[in-house]
């Protein structure tokens, strides 16, 4: 689709599968913590980017920063990029592993892109000299919510400019894309299942790097703390739902439901998730759950 000087390109393939949870000892690179610990190493990131974006001809990664923080002003929201990298041509990359579907992928992508653009301008770059930015999400769910697995969205600045300034790439590692890129398919399979392609040297190397990362005691302790924190959030959500059902039946009021919604919002859940959970727990329509959500926010 073309409008003005911009072009939006889309490439879609195949069906997604809902993600499964794994115990830490069974973790593959679909574990977001393990993913960024491995991908912060150039030996892992360079071949990964080459498989995701073969058309760029990337031969060297000049810098990699794990957990890069971007903040435009002291009042603005701080952005944390799992992996930030730049290649020999100045192309900039943000690479993320997103396990849970928080229904805000487009918004997050735009926020990360804006932060990376602002960071370039902070360095004195003129608008016309902005370098292309690639925001890449590996996911374990249907990326954009309409049952497709691979999505590549780009906006080109002008009909005659070859550089694609804004590039969003979404990859669901749970669904096959062999017909798009066999090498990328093998990478996605390894990320999701740990399956090793014996004739693929990079996947064999990636397996070794994954094993080494798991053996790092400092990383393992940090990963365990993150896992416990996530489990605590899940417990609070489940407890809130259970209490909401029990007290709602006993008291015949919506007070507990409103408290449950506020608690889930405080825990960082997206609006769509809260509405869905309320609808399921109260056995009501999502439209009615939406009404409860508005009441909770207004109160």
Secondary structure, DSSP 8 states (H G I E B T S, - for coil): -EETTEEEE--EES---------GGG--TTSHHHHHHHHTSHHHHHHHHHHH-GGG----EEEEEEEEEE-SSTTS--EEEEEEEEETT--EEEEEEE-S--S-HHHHHHHHHHHHHHHHHHTT--GGG---EEEEEEESS-TTSSS-SEEEEEEEESTT----SEEEEEEETTS--TTT-HHHHHHHHHHHH----TT-HHHHHHHHHHHHHHH-HHHHHHHHHHHHHHHHHHHHHHHHHHHHHHHHHHH-SSHHHHHHHHHHHHTT--HHHHHHHHHHHHT--HHHHHHHHHHHHH-
